[in-house]
Amino acid sequence: MVKVKMNVQTAYHGDLLREGKVYEIDEETAKRWIAGKIADEVKEKNN
């Protein structure tokens, strides 16, 4: 699973994903969305 911040609002598996919010989605979908500028990957900070 990959955390992404949405650049647009979209529906995904019956859920509404809102622009500007962070969601955890499967890696294959995340790669497509990042490539298509639909979402940006969120880097986790581990202290």
Protein Blocks (a to p, Z undefined) as FASTA:
>chain_A
ZZdddfbdcdeehiacdehiacdddfklmmmmmmnomaccdddddZZ
